[in-house]
Amino acid sequence: MASSSTALPGFRDFYPEELARRAHIFRAWRAVASKYAFVEYDGPPLEPLDLYTKKSGEEIVGQLYNFTDKGGREVSLRPEMTPTFARMVGAKANALRKPLRWFSIPQLFRYERAQRGRLREHFQLNVDIVGEASEVADAELLSVAVDIMRELGLTHEDVRARVSDRRLLNAFLEGCGVTAEQRAAVYAVLDKLGRVEVGRSMQLLEAAGIDTSDESSPLMQVVSSGGAVDVRLIESVAAKAAGGPEATERFARYLRHCDALGIGAWVTLDLSIVRGLAYYTGVVFELFDAKGELRAICGGGRYDDLLKAIGGTDLPALGFGMGDVVLGELLTERGLWPEPQQDAVDFTIVAGNGAVHQDYGDVLRLARALRDAGFSVAHGMNEERYKSQATRNQVDGARKAGASAVVYFREDGAVEAMSLLGKLTGAATHAVDAGAALAGDAQAMQALRHWLQTQRAR
């Protein structure tokens, strides 16, 4: 039984430093998505159970946090965002301008064994495009993912984009003599290349009726190489299948578009990128750390049939998901987290030599006036301590808390600010008439703002 004094297994507490790191990732996600003209949306964290059981892969269905609610409805916490996205788009498909460019940052839940890079909850960037069938959209989508890596300080030497295409793969398998009935079993083998020994992969193929005796055959070359083979081999075999030349040319155009978008150096053809979800129909991709030490950073692809299956809307679509857990581990390993920075408080109100003569209510009124003028303001929230604690101790506490300056009532009735951004001996000060300060006088506040900006610029 989990202790009530700790988070549940696979769940996280976010103390300020951890939350700052999460916010750093979120800022990068939003910044890049905005550069690509995507707009943000969200959906409910609780959905009808059948939204997932009908269209998601078996792996996800087995990991659902599902239950019967008090109204007798079978529901589940969302394990992924794409079905919700598809439902939302289907509900207003005719009214939405195409192509649609949406992104979201939901918290997702899956009941699975917590381990490195995989928890029972995580935040995930979802980026989706609807209404564009061209392979240009596929390249644009991958470019978003790559530019997020760049935004976070990563390069193509840190991260590789491993891409494949379901249509090209199907044509290749057909050219290798794999039947439609055998295809699912071969998919399963390809999906686990690199995680399962080659001998075991051969056994699984043999169990599906695939001849593995010729080690030089194209399919055996793919298996023994872990999925990464020369694209020319794939194209030559795929050309033998119905629709193969078209799939080959489409994928070649996709690679040319990636080059034009400046991401070609990040891309590697890898037929082991199958993606475990049942609804992918075209180009699929995953981002991995180049050292191969972590799980996939990101994964996605084209799912042209899903919107019709869920929302009844027949529109081409594609998207990816990028979780915060593996990405955070990679930033840690590469030393790319920014230095922890506490958001600087503009002013902390402390007791000056006029404190004993000043009504404590004026402290709160001063805080209100400064905040109304746009400053961030802290104070001790304790009248007795304000009047009894030595001023130097209050100033020291404000400095340790990261305040840029302290402000206090002087004995002559003025309000004075003192900079904490350098040595306290001879620190710069700025005086404001107390009446003007308490009234929030615009001219007085502007002068105070200019003074503070000057101190920070030194």
C-alpha positions in Angstrom: 0.0 0.0 0.0 1.4 3.4 -1.0 2.2 5.8 1.8 0.1 9.0 2.0 3.3 10.9 2.7 4.7 10.2 -0.8 3.4 10.5 -4.3 2.0 7.3 -5.8 4.5 5.1 -7.7 5.1 6.5 -11.2 3.7 9.9 -10.2 5.7 13.1 -9.5 5.7 16.0 -7.1 7.0 19.2 -8.7 8.9 21.3 -6.2 9.8 24.8 -7.5 13.1 23.7 -9.1 11.5 20.7 -10.9 8.6 22.9 -12.0 11.0 25.5 -13.4 12.5 22.7 -15.5 9.1 21.6 -16.7 8.2 25.2 -17.5 11.5 25.4 -19.5 10.4 22.5 -21.7 6.8 23.9 -22.0 8.2 27.3 -23.1 10.3 25.6 -25.9 7.2 23.6 -27.0 5.0 26.6 -27.2 7.7 28.8 -28.8 8.3 26.5 -31.7 4.7 25.5 -32.2 3.9 29.2 -32.4 6.6 29.8 -35.0 5.0 27.2 -37.1 1.6 28.9 -36.8 0.0 26.2 -34.6 -2.7 27.2 -32.0 -3.2 25.6 -28.6 -6.3 23.6 -27.5 -7.2 21.2 -24.8 -9.7 18.5 -23.9 -11.1 16.7 -20.9 -8.7 14.4 -18.9 -11.6 11.9 -18.5 -13.2 10.3 -21.6 -15.6 7.5 -22.4 -13.7 4.2 -22.3 -14.7 3.1 -25.8 -12.9 6.1 -27.2 -9.7 4.2 -26.6 -10.8 0.5 -26.7 -12.1 0.9 -30.3 -9.2 2.6 -32.0 -6.0 2.4 -29.9 -3.5 -0.4 -29.9 -3.7 -3.3 -27.6 -0.8 -2.1 -25.5 -2.5 1.1 -24.6 -5.9 -0.6 -23.9 -4.1 -2.8 -21.3 -2.7 0.2 -19.6 -5.8 2.3 -19.1 -6.8 3.9 -15.8 -10.4 3.0 -16.3 -13.4 2.7 -14.0 -17.1 2.9 -13.7 -18.1 6.4 -12.5 -21.0 7.2 -10.2 -23.3 7.6 -13.1 -22.6 4.0 -14.3 -20.5 5.2 -17.2 -17.4 3.3 -18.3 -14.7 6.0 -18.4 -10.9 6.3 -18.5 -8.2 8.9 -17.8 -6.7 9.8 -21.1 -3.7 7.7 -22.0 -3.1 9.7 -25.2 -4.5 12.8 -26.9 -5.1 11.8 -30.5 -8.5 10.2 -30.0 -9.7 13.3 -28.1 -8.3 15.5 -30.9 -10.0 13.4 -33.5 -13.4 13.6 -31.7 -13.1 17.4 -31.3 -12.2 17.9 -34.9 -15.0 15.6 -36.1 -17.5 17.6 -34.1 -16.8 20.8 -35.9 -15.1 19.7 -39.1 -17.1 21.7 -41.5 -16.6 25.0 -39.6 -12.8 24.6 -39.1 -10.5 26.2 -41.6 -8.1 23.7 -43.2 -5.4 22.8 -43.0 -5.8 22.7 -39.2 -2.7 23.3 -37.1 -3.3 22.6 -33.4 -1.1 21.7 -30.5 -1.8 20.8 -26.9 0.2 19.9 -23.7 -2.0 17.4 -21.8 -1.1 15.3 -18.8 -1.5 11.6 -19.8 -2.0 8.5 -17.6 -1.0 4.9 -18.3 -0.9 2.1 -15.7 2.4 0.4 -16.5 5.6 -0.5 -14.7 7.4 2.7 -13.7 11.0 2.7 -15.0 13.6 5.0 -16.4 12.0 7.2 -19.1 8.5 5.8 -18.4 6.2 6.8 -15.6 2.5 6.4 -15.0 1.8 10.0 -15.8 3.6 12.5 -18.0 3.0 15.7 -19.9 3.1 15.5 -23.6 3.3 17.9 -26.5 0.8 16.9 -29.2 1.1 18.6 -32.6 -1.4 17.7 -35.3 -2.2 18.8 -38.9 -5.5 18.1 -40.4 -6.7 18.5 -44.0 -3.4 18.1 -46.0 -2.5 14.9 -47.7 0.8 16.1 -49.3 4.1 14.7 -48.0 5.1 18.4 -47.5 2.9 18.3 -44.4 4.8 15.2 -43.2 8.1 17.0 -43.6 6.7 20.1 -41.9 5.6 18.0 -38.9 9.0 16.5 -38.5 10.6 19.9 -38.8 8.5 21.1 -35.8 9.9 18.2 -33.7 13.5 18.8 -34.8 13.3 22.6 -34.2 12.2 21.9 -30.6 15.4 19.9 -30.2 17.3 22.9 -31.5 15.4 25.3 -29.2 16.6 23.2 -26.3 20.2 23.3 -27.4 20.4 19.8 -28.9 21.9 19.1 -32.3 21.8 16.2 -34.9 24.8 14.7 -33.1 22.6 14.4 -30.0 19.3 13.3 -31.6 18.4 11.3 -34.7 15.1 11.3 -36.5 14.4 7.7 -37.6 11.7 7.6 -40.2 9.7 5.1 -42.2 6.5 4.9 -44.2 3.8 2.3 -43.8 3.0 2.4 -47.5 6.7 2.0 -48.5 7.1 -0.7 -45.9 4.0 -2.6 -47.1 5.3 -2.5 -50.7 8.7 -3.7 -49.5 7.2 -6.6 -47.6 5.0 -7.5 -50.5 8.2 -7.4 -52.7 9.8 -9.8 -50.2 6.9 -12.2 -50.6 5.2 -11.5 -47.2 1.5 -12.0 -47.4 -1.2 -9.7 -46.0 -1.9 -12.4 -43.3 1.8 -12.5 -42.3 2.2 -8.7 -42.2 1.1 -8.1 -38.6 3.6 -10.7 -37.3 6.4 -9.1 -39.3 5.4 -5.6 -38.0 5.7 -7.0 -34.5 9.2 -8.3 -35.2 10.3 -5.0 -36.8 8.9 -3.0 -34.0 11.2 -4.8 -31.5 14.4 -4.8 -33.5 17.3 -3.6 -31.3 15.4 -4.7 -28.2 15.2 -8.4 -29.1 18.1 -10.6 -30.1 18.3 -11.3 -33.9 18.0 -15.0 -33.3 14.7 -14.5 -31.5 13.5 -12.3 -34.3 14.2 -15.0 -36.8 12.3 -17.6 -34.7 9.3 -15.3 -34.6 9.4 -14.8 -38.4 9.7 -18.6 -38.9 6.7 -19.1 -36.7 4.8 -16.7 -39.0 5.8 -18.8 -42.0 8.6 -16.6 -43.3 11.6 -18.2 -44.9 14.8 -17.0 -43.0 17.3 -19.4 -44.6 18.7 -16.8 -47.0 20.7 -14.3 -44.9 21.3 -12.2 -48.0 17.6 -11.7 -48.7 16.4 -8.1 -48.3 14.1 -8.9 -45.4 16.9 -10.7 -43.5 19.2 -7.8 -44.2 16.7 -5.4 -42.6 16.3 -7.7 -39.5 20.1 -8.3 -39.1 20.8 -4.6 -39.4 18.2 -3.5 -36.9 16.1 -1.9 -39.5 18.5 0.7 -40.8 19.4 -0.1 -44.4 20.2 1.7 -47.6 17.1 3.3 -49.0 18.0 2.1 -52.5 17.6 -1.5 -51.3 14.1 -0.7 -50.0 13.1 1.1 -53.2 14.4 -1.6 -55.5 12.3 -4.3 -53.7 9.3 -2.1 -53.2 9.2 -1.4 -56.9 8.2 -5.0 -57.5 4.9 -4.5 -55.6 1.6 -3.0 -56.7 1.8 0.7 -55.7 5.5 0.3 -54.9 6.8 2.9 -57.4 4.3 5.5 -56.2 5.2 4.8 -52.5 8.9 5.0 -53.5 8.6 8.3 -55.3 6.4 9.8 -52.5 9.0 8.9 -49.9 11.8 10.4 -52.0 9.8 13.7 -52.3 9.4 13.6 -48.5 13.2 13.3 -48.0 13.8 16.2 -50.4 11.3 18.4 -48.5 13.1 17.5 -45.3 16.4 18.7 -46.9 14.8 21.9 -48.0 13.5 22.6 -44.5 17.0 22.2 -43.1 16.5 18.9 -41.2 17.9 16.4 -43.6 21.0 15.9 -41.5 18.8 14.6 -38.7 17.0 12.0 -40.7 17.7 8.2 -41.0 15.5 5.7 -42.8 14.7 2.9 -40.4 12.1 0.3 -41.2 11.9 -0.8 -37.5 9.9 2.4 -36.9 6.5 0.8 -37.1 4.8 2.6 -34.2 2.7 0.4 -31.9 -0.6 2.3 -32.5 -3.0 0.7 -34.9 -4.0 3.8 -36.8 -0.9 5.0 -38.6 -1.2 4.8 -42.4 1.8 6.7 -43.9 5.1 8.3 -42.8 6.0 7.4 -39.2 9.0 8.7 -37.2 10.6 8.6 -33.8 13.3 10.8 -32.3 16.0 9.0 -30.4 19.2 10.2 -28.6 22.1 9.4 -30.9 23.8 7.3 -28.2 20.9 5.0 -28.0 20.7 5.0 -24.3 17.2 6.3 -23.8 13.7 5.6 -24.9 12.2 7.4 -27.8 11.9 11.2 -27.2 9.1 11.7 -29.7 7.0 9.6 -32.1 4.2 10.1 -34.6 3.1 10.0 -38.2 0.2 10.1 -40.6 -3.2 8.6 -39.5 -5.5 9.4 -42.4 -8.3 7.0 -41.4 -8.6 7.9 -37.7 -10.8 11.0 -38.0 -13.3 9.1 -40.1 -13.3 6.2 -37.7 -13.9 8.3 -34.6 -15.6 11.5 -35.7 -17.0 10.4 -39.0 -15.0 13.1 -40.9 -12.9 11.8 -43.8 -9.8 14.1 -43.7 -6.1 13.4 -43.9 -4.3 13.9 -40.7 -0.9 13.5 -39.1 0.7 14.3 -35.7 3.2 13.5 -33.0 3.6 13.3 -29.3 6.7 14.3 -27.3 6.8 13.5 -23.6 8.6 15.5 -20.9 10.2 12.5 -19.1 12.7 11.2 -21.7 13.3 14.7 -23.0 14.1 15.9 -19.4 16.6 13.0 -19.0 18.3 13.9 -22.2 18.7 17.5 -21.2 20.1 16.3 -17.8 22.7 14.0 -19.5 23.8 16.8 -21.9 23.9 19.4 -19.2 21.5 21.7 -21.0 19.2 22.8 -18.2 19.4 26.5 -17.6 20.8 27.7 -14.3 18.1 27.7 -11.6 16.7 31.2 -11.4 14.2 32.4 -8.9 12.0 35.0 -10.4 13.3 38.2 -8.9 10.9 40.0 -6.6 11.0 43.7 -7.3 10.5 44.9 -3.7 10.2 43.5 -0.2 8.7 45.8 2.4 10.8 45.9 5.5 10.7 48.0 8.7 12.6 51.2 8.4 13.3 53.7 11.2 9.8 55.0 10.8 8.1 51.7 11.4 7.2 52.4 15.0 5.4 55.6 14.0 3.6 54.1 11.0 0.3 52.4 11.0 0.8 48.8 9.9 -2.1 49.2 7.6 0.0 51.5 5.5 2.4 48.6 4.9 -0.5 46.7 3.3 -1.7 49.8 1.4 1.9 50.4 0.1 2.0 46.8 -1.1 -1.3 47.3 -2.9 -0.2 50.5 -4.5 3.1 49.0 -5.7 1.4 45.9 -7.1 -1.2 48.0 -8.8 1.6 49.8 -10.5 2.9 46.5 -11.8 5.7 45.7 -9.3 6.0 42.3 -7.6 6.0 42.8 -3.9 6.6 40.6 -0.8 6.2 41.5 2.9 6.4 39.5 6.1 2.7 39.1 6.6 3.2 39.5 10.4 2.8 42.8 12.2 4.5 41.8 15.4 7.6 40.5 13.6 7.6 43.5 11.3 8.0 45.8 14.3 10.2 43.6 16.5 12.7 42.0 14.1 15.8 44.0 13.5 15.7 45.8 10.2 19.1 44.4 9.1 17.7 40.9 9.6 14.7 41.7 7.5 16.9 43.2 4.8 19.1 40.1 4.9 16.1 37.8 4.5 14.9 39.8 1.5 18.2 39.6 -0.2 18.4 35.8 0.3 14.9 35.5 -1.1 16.1 37.2 -4.3 14.5 40.7 -3.9 16.0 43.4 -6.1 15.3 46.1 -3.5 13.7 46.7 -0.2 11.3 49.5 0.5 10.5 51.0 3.9 9.0 54.0 5.7 11.6 56.6 6.8 11.2 58.5 10.1 10.5 61.7 8.1 7.5 60.0 6.5 9.0 59.4 3.1 9.0 56.0 1.5 12.5 54.9 0.4 13.7 52.0 -1.8 17.2 50.6 -1.4 18.9 48.4 -3.9 20.0 44.9 -2.9 21.8 44.3 -6.2 25.3 45.2 -5.0 27.1 45.9 -1.8 24.8 47.2 0.9 27.4 49.7 2.0 26.6 52.8 0.0 23.7 51.1 -1.7 21.6 53.2 -4.1 18.4 54.6 -2.7 15.3 56.4 -4.1 12.9 58.3 -2.0 9.2 58.9 -2.8 6.7 61.0 -0.9 4.7 58.6 1.2 1.4 60.2 0.3 2.2 59.8 -3.4 3.4 56.2 -2.9 0.3 55.2 -1.0 -1.9 56.9 -3.6 -0.2 55.1 -6.4 0.7 58.4 -8.1 1.6 57.6 -11.7 4.6 60.0 -11.9 6.0 58.7 -8.6 5.6 55.1 -9.7 7.2 55.7 -13.1 10.2 57.3 -11.4 10.5 54.3 -9.1 10.3 52.0 -12.1 13.1 53.9 -13.9 15.3 53.8 -10.8 14.8 50.0 -10.4 15.6 49.4 -14.1 18.7 51.5 -13.7 19.9 49.3 -10.8 19.3 46.1 -12.7 21.2 47.4 -15.7 24.4 48.1 -13.7 
